Amino acid sequence: MPVRTLTPRFDASGKMVKLEVSPEPRPQLAKGLTPPRLNPQNHYDRALAQLRSKDKPLERYIFMQQLKDSDLDLFYRLTMDHMSEIVPVLYTPTVGDACLNFSHIFRRPDGLFISIDDKGRIGSILRNWPRRNEARMSVVTDGSRILGLGDLGVNGMPISIGKLNLYVAGAGIRPNSVLPICLDLGTNNEKFIADPLYLGMPQKRVPDQEMEEFMDEFMYEMSIHFPKLLVQFEDFSTDNAFKYLARFRNQYPVFNDDIQGTGAVVLGGFVNAARLSSAASGRPLNEHRILFFGAGSAGVGVAMQLTSFFMLQGMTEDEARAQIWTVDSQGLITADRKNLAAHKKYFARTDYSGPPVKDLVEIIKLVKPTALMGLSTIHGAFTQEVVEAMFELNERPIIFPLSNPLTMCELDFQDAVEWTQGKVLFASGSPYAPVEYDGKKMEPGQGNNMFVFPGIGLGSLLARATSVTDSMVEASALALSEALTPEERAADLLYPRITRIRDISAVVAMKVIRAAQKAGVDTAKPLRAMSDDQVVDFVKSKMWKP
């Protein structure tokens, strides 16, 4: 009979707070029930070889999900040992294909599915989760704006699952404490509604008022049934992303990775890019000018975060805002445009009164930006003429085509390098391979939210934060900007290598904890008496290992 042990759990002061029953170990099969030479190492090697034998990304995704179901420890050992190879399988860019095909590749449920039909009894659905007492981290999506793929309804569930895989691998959140949730409020995707295998409600999305009532009930019941849970909203439609973050952020511990996490990771990379660009041009950091192509929730969220860059240079909020221009499908966004969406008003220009400007090259000539950010989901939007216009203005142009997946990315790395004679400071949302130019290996940056959201989550949980403040998100970005090693700086990298993610997450978490303390939203008071190094050690001690 397997022996289960009681493991003491301590708080930050070293006081034992509870005894926890350890999970029952995987049963060892009796002799004769396994091949003679089966052992953990050759099974690890076999699983890796099987993964690499799959010639399609979606097949690799399916293999990894099956491995997770059958051997959780091996799943995470492989992921953590081969981070740069496997993260793109578990999340962007492959997760886009997994979402599009979710109802057809589905094998077994993972997480909670809560539909509009459950309105009025959401609490009873939440009570069905088998690990309620252990739940600490949840990623919640309604599937209405998955990556750049649009409204995928319940097929968006792999987004929640994938993000939580990265919380575990990147920050050591315990696997039994994560909770993926998909809210099924219908879908406006006619293809899915007509698909007999579609797993969601085959109906149009519900009206705004009904969704508001549903969301209010959902968040209240979450706070009752999961009082220690941190909620991350993911891939809500643009208006709803802003709406529900504003609605709940001061009531519950919640943040939105599309708005805040993307902004933080871009700010972290932009700080390093601006330093390199200014070193080449002699331009002061406060004179950078940023042009955003794409003004949805991610675009405006990133722009809001980048105002912090200028305010750190001593500028006022209004002065910082004046350094940022935004462009949508109708061209340069100006304050005199009729029927301007609420989330676009903050950056709408009041200093331009000419005719509407729609051509991106013309806008670049007008604005003279040092940095061009792409969050439009329009593949190839940054043409050779656009890139050369940026290069003509800047010795080292900053170009971040951030749309996911790669099929939606505004610019390929190879083209960016060739069209700027190797001078571009580049970061994308999905990974690109290094390229050779003029005898030199050039490594692209990847503005991967994984650099910050695991640390934001872990830091918020360990601080027992009652809310996630803007200052906590900004702290994660600045921690990321300082995380480069001397070797990475010498290679002009904008982001650290993903293989160091746990060390990076530990420092990010420490900075988030400090920001929570400064904002007065922390309730884990013993952490206040620790030095920064002690907090980092404490954070690392809390990371789960397979």
C-alpha positions as CSV (number, residue, x, y, z in Angstrom):
1,M,0.0,0.0,0.0
2,P,1.5,3.4,-1.0
3,V,2.6,5.6,1.9
4,R,1.4,9.2,1.9
5,T,3.3,11.8,3.9
6,L,2.4,15.0,5.8
7,T,4.5,17.9,4.6
8,P,4.7,21.0,6.8
9,R,4.1,24.4,5.0
10,F,5.7,27.5,6.4
11,D,4.9,31.2,5.9
12,A,7.5,33.9,5.1
13,S,8.5,34.2,8.8
14,G,9.3,30.5,9.1
15,K,6.1,29.7,11.1
16,M,4.4,26.5,10.3
17,V,0.9,27.3,9.1
18,K,-0.4,23.8,8.1
19,L,0.3,20.2,7.4
20,E,-0.4,19.2,3.8
21,V,-1.0,15.7,2.6
22,S,1.4,15.0,-0.2
23,P,0.0,13.7,-3.5
24,E,0.0,10.0,-3.8
25,P,3.1,8.9,-5.7
26,R,2.7,7.3,-9.1
27,P,2.3,3.5,-8.5
28,Q,5.2,1.4,-9.5
29,L,4.1,-1.5,-11.6
30,A,5.0,-5.0,-10.4
31,K,7.9,-6.8,-12.0
32,G,6.9,-8.3,-15.3
33,L,4.3,-5.6,-16.1
34,T,6.9,-3.3,-17.8
35,P,9.8,-4.1,-20.2
36,P,13.0,-5.1,-18.5
37,R,15.0,-2.1,-19.6
38,L,12.4,0.6,-19.0
39,N,13.8,3.3,-16.7
40,P,13.2,7.1,-16.2
41,Q,16.1,8.2,-18.4
42,N,15.4,6.1,-21.4
43,H,11.7,6.9,-21.2
44,Y,12.6,10.6,-21.1
45,D,14.8,10.1,-24.2
46,R,12.1,8.1,-25.9
47,A,9.4,10.8,-25.3
48,L,11.7,13.5,-26.6
49,A,12.4,11.4,-29.7
50,Q,8.7,10.8,-30.3
51,L,8.0,14.5,-30.0
52,R,10.7,15.3,-32.5
53,S,9.4,12.7,-34.9
54,K,6.2,14.6,-35.4
55,D,6.5,16.7,-38.6
56,K,3.5,19.0,-38.0
57,P,3.3,21.5,-35.1
58,L,-0.3,20.5,-34.3
59,E,0.8,16.9,-34.0
60,R,3.5,17.9,-31.6
61,Y,0.9,19.8,-29.6
62,I,-1.4,16.8,-29.4
63,F,1.5,14.6,-28.4
64,M,2.4,16.9,-25.6
65,Q,-1.1,17.2,-24.3
66,Q,-1.4,13.4,-24.3
67,L,1.9,13.2,-22.4
68,K,0.6,15.7,-19.8
69,D,-2.4,13.5,-19.2
70,S,-0.3,10.3,-18.8
71,D,2.8,11.5,-17.1
72,L,2.7,15.1,-15.7
73,D,6.2,15.1,-14.3
74,L,7.7,14.0,-17.6
75,F,5.7,16.6,-19.4
76,Y,7.2,19.4,-17.3
77,R,10.7,17.9,-17.2
78,L,10.7,17.9,-21.0
79,T,9.3,21.4,-21.2
80,M,11.7,22.9,-18.7
81,D,14.8,21.2,-20.2
82,H,13.9,22.2,-23.7
83,M,12.1,25.5,-23.2
84,S,13.0,27.2,-26.4
85,E,11.9,24.2,-28.4
86,I,8.7,23.2,-26.5
87,V,7.2,26.6,-25.5
88,P,6.3,27.4,-29.1
89,V,4.5,24.0,-29.2
90,L,2.5,24.6,-26.0
91,Y,1.7,28.3,-26.7
92,T,2.3,30.7,-29.6
93,P,2.4,30.0,-32.4
94,T,1.0,26.5,-32.3
95,V,-1.7,27.2,-29.8
96,G,-3.5,29.1,-32.6
97,D,-3.9,26.0,-34.6
98,A,-4.9,24.1,-31.5
99,C,-7.7,26.6,-30.9
100,L,-8.9,26.5,-34.5
101,N,-9.1,22.7,-34.3
102,F,-10.0,22.2,-30.6
103,S,-13.4,20.7,-31.2
104,H,-11.9,18.2,-33.6
105,I,-8.8,17.2,-31.7
106,F,-10.5,17.1,-28.3
107,R,-9.8,13.9,-26.2
108,R,-10.6,14.7,-22.6
109,P,-11.7,17.8,-20.6
110,D,-9.2,19.9,-18.8
111,G,-10.5,22.8,-16.7
112,L,-14.0,24.3,-16.2
113,F,-16.5,25.2,-18.9
114,I,-19.2,27.6,-17.7
115,S,-21.9,28.5,-20.2
116,I,-24.6,31.2,-20.4
117,D,-27.1,28.5,-19.5
118,D,-25.4,28.3,-16.1
119,K,-26.3,31.9,-15.3
120,G,-28.0,32.0,-11.9
121,R,-26.2,28.8,-10.7
122,I,-22.5,29.5,-11.5
123,G,-21.6,28.7,-7.9
124,S,-22.9,25.2,-8.2
125,I,-20.6,24.7,-11.3
126,L,-17.6,26.0,-9.5
127,R,-18.2,23.6,-6.6
128,N,-17.6,20.8,-9.1
129,W,-13.9,21.5,-9.4
130,P,-12.2,18.7,-7.6
131,R,-9.3,20.8,-6.2
132,R,-11.1,23.8,-4.8
133,N,-8.9,24.1,-1.7
134,E,-5.7,24.1,-3.7
135,A,-6.7,26.5,-6.5
136,R,-4.5,29.6,-6.6
137,M,-4.1,30.6,-10.3
138,S,-6.8,30.8,-13.0
139,V,-6.7,31.9,-16.6
140,V,-10.2,32.9,-17.8
141,T,-11.2,33.5,-21.5
142,D,-14.5,33.9,-23.3
143,G,-12.8,33.0,-26.6
144,S,-14.0,36.2,-28.3
145,R,-10.7,37.4,-29.6
146,I,-8.1,34.6,-29.7
147,L,-4.7,35.9,-30.8
148,G,-5.3,37.4,-34.2
149,L,-7.8,34.7,-35.1
150,G,-11.0,36.3,-34.0
151,D,-14.0,34.9,-32.2
152,L,-13.4,31.2,-31.6
153,G,-15.9,30.6,-28.8
154,V,-15.3,27.6,-26.6
155,N,-12.5,26.6,-29.0
156,G,-10.4,29.2,-27.1
157,M,-9.9,26.9,-24.1
158,P,-6.4,25.9,-25.2
159,I,-5.4,29.5,-24.5
160,S,-6.2,29.1,-20.8
161,I,-4.6,25.7,-20.7
162,G,-1.5,26.8,-22.5
163,K,-1.0,29.9,-20.4
164,L,-1.2,27.8,-17.2
165,N,1.3,25.3,-18.5
166,L,3.7,28.2,-18.8
167,Y,2.9,29.4,-15.2
168,V,3.9,26.0,-14.0
169,A,7.0,25.7,-16.2
170,G,8.1,29.3,-15.9
171,A,7.4,30.2,-12.3
172,G,6.8,26.9,-10.5
173,I,3.1,27.4,-9.8
174,R,2.0,23.9,-8.5
175,P,0.2,22.0,-11.3
176,N,-2.6,21.0,-8.9
177,S,-3.3,24.7,-8.1
178,V,-4.1,25.9,-11.6
179,L,-7.6,26.3,-13.0
180,P,-8.2,26.9,-16.7
181,I,-11.7,28.3,-17.4
182,C,-13.6,29.0,-20.6
183,L,-16.8,31.1,-20.4
184,D,-19.2,30.0,-23.2
185,L,-21.3,33.0,-24.0
186,G,-21.9,31.9,-27.6
187,T,-19.9,32.7,-30.7
188,N,-20.4,34.9,-33.7
189,N,-18.3,32.5,-35.8
190,E,-20.8,31.1,-38.3
191,K,-18.5,28.2,-39.3
192,F,-18.4,26.9,-35.7
193,I,-22.1,27.3,-35.2
194,A,-22.7,25.1,-38.2
195,D,-20.0,22.5,-37.2
196,P,-21.7,19.4,-35.7
197,L,-18.5,18.7,-33.8
198,Y,-18.3,22.2,-32.2
199,L,-18.2,21.7,-28.4
200,G,-19.7,25.0,-27.4
201,M,-23.2,26.6,-27.5
202,P,-24.2,26.8,-31.2
203,Q,-25.6,30.3,-30.8
204,K,-24.7,34.0,-31.3
205,R,-23.1,35.8,-28.5
206,V,-25.4,37.2,-25.8
207,P,-26.1,40.9,-25.5
208,D,-23.9,43.2,-23.4
209,Q,-26.3,43.5,-20.5
210,E,-26.7,39.8,-20.2
211,M,-22.9,39.3,-20.3
212,E,-22.5,42.0,-17.6
213,E,-24.9,40.1,-15.3
214,F,-23.1,36.8,-16.0
215,M,-19.7,38.3,-15.4
216,D,-20.8,40.0,-12.1
217,E,-22.1,36.7,-10.8
218,F,-19.1,34.7,-12.1
219,M,-16.5,36.9,-10.4
220,Y,-18.5,37.1,-7.1
221,E,-18.9,33.3,-7.0
222,M,-15.2,32.9,-7.8
223,S,-14.3,35.0,-4.8
224,I,-16.6,32.9,-2.6
225,H,-15.5,29.5,-3.7
226,F,-11.8,30.2,-4.5
227,P,-10.9,33.0,-1.9
228,K,-7.1,32.6,-2.5
229,L,-7.3,32.6,-6.3
230,L,-5.7,35.1,-8.7
231,V,-7.5,35.6,-11.9
232,Q,-5.9,36.4,-15.3
233,F,-8.3,37.5,-18.0
234,E,-7.2,36.4,-21.5
235,D,-8.3,37.1,-25.1
236,F,-11.6,38.9,-24.4
237,S,-12.7,41.2,-27.2
238,T,-11.1,44.7,-27.2
239,D,-14.0,46.6,-25.6
240,N,-14.7,43.9,-23.1
241,A,-11.1,43.5,-22.2
242,F,-10.9,47.1,-21.0
243,K,-14.4,47.1,-19.6
244,Y,-14.0,44.0,-17.3
245,L,-10.5,44.9,-16.2
246,A,-11.8,48.3,-15.0
247,R,-14.9,46.8,-13.5
248,F,-13.2,44.2,-11.3
249,R,-9.6,45.2,-10.7
250,N,-10.4,47.1,-7.5
251,Q,-12.7,44.4,-6.2
252,Y,-10.7,41.2,-6.8
253,P,-7.1,40.2,-7.5
254,V,-7.3,40.2,-11.3
255,F,-5.3,41.4,-14.2
256,N,-5.5,41.2,-18.0
257,D,-2.4,39.8,-19.8
258,D,-3.4,41.2,-23.2
259,I,-3.5,44.8,-21.8
260,Q,-1.0,44.7,-18.9
261,G,1.2,41.7,-19.6
262,T,1.9,42.5,-23.2
263,G,2.5,46.1,-22.2
264,A,5.0,45.1,-19.6
265,V,7.0,42.7,-21.8
266,V,7.2,45.3,-24.6
267,L,8.2,48.0,-22.1
268,G,11.0,45.7,-20.9
269,G,12.3,45.1,-24.4
270,F,11.8,48.7,-25.5
271,V,14.0,50.0,-22.6
272,N,16.9,48.0,-24.0
273,A,16.2,48.9,-27.6
274,A,15.9,52.6,-26.8
275,R,19.3,52.5,-25.1
276,L,20.9,50.8,-28.1
277,S,19.2,53.2,-30.5
278,S,20.2,56.3,-28.5
279,A,23.8,55.0,-28.2
280,A,23.9,54.8,-32.1
281,S,22.2,58.2,-32.8
282,G,23.2,60.3,-29.7
283,R,19.5,61.1,-29.3
284,P,18.4,61.5,-25.6
285,L,16.0,58.8,-24.3
286,N,13.2,61.3,-23.8
287,E,13.2,62.2,-27.5
288,H,12.1,58.8,-28.7
289,R,8.8,58.8,-30.7
290,I,6.7,55.7,-30.9
291,L,4.2,54.9,-33.6
292,F,1.6,52.1,-33.0
293,F,0.1,50.4,-36.0
294,G,-3.0,48.7,-34.4
295,A,-5.1,50.2,-31.7
296,G,-7.1,47.4,-30.2
297,S,-6.8,46.2,-26.5
298,A,-3.2,45.0,-26.9
299,G,-2.1,48.1,-28.9
300,V,-3.6,50.6,-26.5
301,G,-2.5,48.5,-23.5
302,V,1.1,48.5,-24.7
303,A,1.0,52.2,-25.5
304,M,-0.3,52.9,-22.0
305,Q,2.5,50.9,-20.5
306,L,5.1,52.7,-22.7
307,T,4.1,56.1,-21.3
308,S,6.0,54.8,-18.2
309,F,9.2,54.8,-20.2
310,F,9.0,58.5,-20.7
311,M,7.8,59.3,-17.2
312,L,10.9,57.4,-15.9
313,Q,12.9,60.0,-17.9
314,G,11.3,62.8,-15.8
315,M,8.4,63.7,-18.1
316,T,4.8,64.4,-17.0
317,E,2.0,62.1,-18.1
318,D,0.9,64.6,-20.7
319,E,4.4,65.0,-22.1
320,A,4.8,61.2,-22.2
321,R,1.5,60.7,-24.0
322,A,2.6,63.3,-26.6
323,Q,5.5,61.0,-27.6
324,I,3.1,58.3,-28.8
325,W,1.0,58.1,-32.0
326,T,-1.6,55.5,-32.9
327,V,-2.9,54.2,-36.2
328,D,-5.9,52.0,-36.9
329,S,-7.7,50.8,-40.1
330,Q,-8.8,54.4,-40.8
331,G,-5.3,55.9,-40.5
332,L,-3.7,58.2,-37.9
333,I,-6.0,58.6,-34.9
334,T,-6.9,62.2,-34.3
335,A,-9.3,63.7,-31.7
336,D,-11.6,65.3,-34.3
337,R,-12.5,61.9,-35.8
338,K,-16.3,61.2,-35.4
339,N,-17.5,58.2,-33.4
340,L,-14.1,57.4,-32.0
341,A,-14.0,54.3,-29.7
342,A,-13.6,55.2,-26.1
343,H,-10.3,53.2,-25.7
344,K,-8.7,55.1,-28.6
345,K,-9.3,58.6,-27.2
346,Y,-6.4,58.8,-24.8
347,F,-3.8,58.8,-27.5
348,A,-5.8,60.6,-30.2
349,R,-3.8,63.5,-31.5
350,T,-4.9,67.1,-31.0
351,D,-1.8,68.6,-32.8
352,Y,-2.8,67.6,-36.3
353,S,-5.6,69.3,-38.2
354,G,-4.9,68.3,-41.8
355,P,-6.7,65.8,-44.0
356,P,-6.9,62.1,-42.8
357,V,-3.6,60.3,-43.3
358,K,-4.1,56.6,-44.1
359,D,-0.9,55.5,-45.8
360,L,1.6,54.1,-43.3
361,V,4.7,55.5,-45.2
362,E,3.1,58.9,-45.2
363,I,2.4,58.7,-41.5
364,I,6.0,57.7,-40.9
365,K,7.2,60.8,-42.8
366,L,4.8,63.0,-40.8
367,V,5.5,61.6,-37.3
368,K,9.2,60.7,-37.8
369,P,9.1,57.9,-35.3
370,T,12.2,56.2,-33.8
371,A,10.1,53.1,-33.0
372,L,7.3,51.3,-35.0
373,M,5.1,48.8,-33.1
374,G,2.8,46.4,-34.9
375,L,-0.3,45.0,-33.2
376,S,-2.6,45.0,-36.2
377,T,-2.7,41.2,-37.0
378,I,-2.1,42.2,-40.6
379,H,0.6,39.9,-42.1
380,G,3.2,41.8,-44.1
381,A,1.8,45.2,-43.2
382,F,5.4,46.5,-42.7
383,T,6.5,46.4,-46.3
384,Q,9.9,47.1,-47.7
385,E,8.9,50.7,-48.3
386,V,7.7,51.1,-44.7
387,V,10.9,49.5,-43.2
388,E,13.1,51.6,-45.5
389,A,11.3,54.7,-44.4
390,M,12.1,53.9,-40.8
391,F,15.7,53.2,-41.7
392,E,16.0,56.5,-43.5
393,L,15.1,58.3,-40.3
394,N,17.0,56.2,-37.8
395,E,20.5,54.7,-37.8
396,R,19.1,51.8,-35.7
397,P,15.3,51.7,-36.1
398,I,13.2,50.0,-33.5
399,I,10.6,47.7,-35.1
400,F,8.5,45.4,-33.0
401,P,5.9,43.4,-35.2
402,L,4.1,41.9,-32.2
403,S,1.0,40.3,-33.7
404,N,0.5,36.5,-33.1
405,P,0.7,34.0,-34.6
406,L,3.4,34.2,-37.3
407,T,0.7,34.2,-40.0
408,M,-0.5,37.5,-38.6
409,C,2.9,39.1,-38.0
410,E,3.6,42.4,-39.7
411,L,7.2,41.7,-40.7
412,D,9.5,38.7,-41.0
413,F,12.9,38.9,-39.3
414,Q,14.9,38.0,-42.4
415,D,13.3,40.9,-44.3
416,A,13.8,43.3,-41.4
417,V,17.5,42.5,-41.3
418,E,18.0,42.8,-45.1
419,W,16.0,46.0,-45.5
420,T,18.0,47.8,-42.7
421,Q,21.4,46.4,-43.6
422,G,21.5,44.5,-40.3
423,K,20.8,47.6,-38.1
424,V,17.2,46.8,-37.0
425,L,16.4,46.4,-33.3
426,F,13.7,43.8,-33.7
427,A,11.3,41.9,-31.5
428,S,8.2,39.9,-32.5
429,G,5.4,38.3,-30.6
430,S,6.1,34.8,-31.9
431,P,9.6,33.2,-32.3
432,Y,11.8,33.6,-35.4
433,A,15.0,31.7,-36.0
434,P,18.4,33.6,-36.0
435,V,19.7,34.7,-39.4
436,E,23.2,35.3,-40.8
437,Y,23.9,38.7,-42.2
438,D,27.3,40.0,-43.4
439,G,29.0,37.1,-41.6
440,K,27.3,37.8,-38.3
441,K,24.6,35.8,-36.5
442,M,21.7,38.0,-35.6
443,E,19.2,36.8,-33.0
444,P,15.7,38.2,-33.0
445,G,14.0,39.4,-29.8
446,Q,10.7,37.8,-28.9
447,G,8.3,39.9,-26.8
448,N,7.0,36.8,-25.1
449,N,4.6,37.5,-22.3
450,M,6.1,34.5,-20.6
451,F,8.9,36.7,-19.4
452,V,6.5,38.6,-17.1
453,F,3.2,37.0,-16.4
454,P,4.5,34.0,-14.5
455,G,6.4,36.3,-12.2
456,I,3.5,38.7,-11.9
457,G,1.3,35.8,-10.9
458,L,3.8,34.2,-8.5
459,G,4.7,37.5,-6.9
460,S,1.1,38.5,-6.4
461,L,0.3,35.1,-4.8
462,L,3.3,35.2,-2.4
463,A,2.6,38.8,-1.4
464,R,-1.1,37.7,-1.0
465,A,-2.0,40.9,-2.9
466,T,-5.6,42.1,-2.7
467,S,-5.2,43.6,-6.1
468,V,-2.8,43.8,-9.0
469,T,-1.7,47.5,-9.3
470,D,-0.2,49.3,-12.3
471,S,2.9,49.8,-10.3
472,M,3.3,46.0,-9.9
473,V,3.0,45.5,-13.6
474,E,5.5,48.3,-14.3
475,A,7.9,46.7,-11.8
476,S,7.8,43.4,-13.7
477,A,8.8,45.3,-16.9
478,L,11.7,47.1,-15.3
479,A,12.9,43.8,-13.7
480,L,12.8,42.2,-17.2
481,S,14.8,45.1,-18.7
482,E,17.6,44.5,-16.1
483,A,17.6,40.7,-16.5
484,L,20.2,40.5,-19.4
485,T,23.5,38.9,-18.7
486,P,26.7,40.6,-19.9
487,E,27.0,38.1,-22.7
488,E,23.4,38.8,-23.8
489,R,24.1,42.6,-23.7
490,A,27.2,42.1,-25.8
491,A,25.1,40.3,-28.4
492,D,22.7,43.3,-28.5
493,L,19.8,41.2,-27.3
494,L,16.7,43.0,-26.2
495,Y,15.4,40.1,-24.1
496,P,17.1,37.4,-22.1
497,R,17.1,33.8,-23.3
498,I,14.0,31.9,-22.4
499,T,16.1,29.0,-21.0
500,R,16.7,31.2,-17.9
501,I,13.0,31.7,-17.3
502,R,12.8,30.5,-13.7
503,D,15.7,32.8,-12.6
504,I,14.0,35.7,-14.4
505,S,10.6,34.9,-12.9
506,A,12.1,34.9,-9.4
507,V,13.5,38.4,-9.8
508,V,10.3,39.6,-11.5
509,A,8.3,38.1,-8.6
510,M,10.5,39.9,-6.0
511,K,10.0,43.3,-7.8
512,V,6.3,42.6,-7.9
513,I,6.2,41.9,-4.2
514,R,8.1,45.1,-3.4
515,A,5.7,47.1,-5.6
516,A,2.7,45.5,-3.8
517,Q,4.3,46.4,-0.5
518,K,4.8,50.0,-1.6
519,A,1.2,50.2,-2.8
520,G,-0.1,48.7,0.5
521,V,-1.9,45.8,-1.2
522,D,0.2,43.0,0.3
523,T,-1.0,41.0,3.2
524,A,2.1,38.7,3.6
525,K,3.7,41.1,6.1
526,P,6.8,39.0,7.1
527,L,8.2,39.5,3.5
528,R,8.7,43.2,4.3
529,A,11.5,42.4,6.8
530,M,13.5,40.4,4.2
531,S,16.2,41.8,2.0
532,D,15.8,41.6,-1.8
533,D,18.1,38.6,-2.0
534,Q,16.2,36.8,0.8
535,V,12.9,37.4,-1.0
536,V,14.4,36.0,-4.2
537,D,15.5,32.9,-2.3
538,F,12.1,32.6,-0.7
539,V,10.4,32.9,-4.1
540,K,12.7,30.1,-5.5
541,S,11.9,27.9,-2.5
542,K,8.2,28.1,-3.4
543,M,8.7,27.0,-7.0
544,W,7.4,23.5,-7.8
545,K,9.8,21.1,-9.5
546,P,8.9,17.9,-11.3
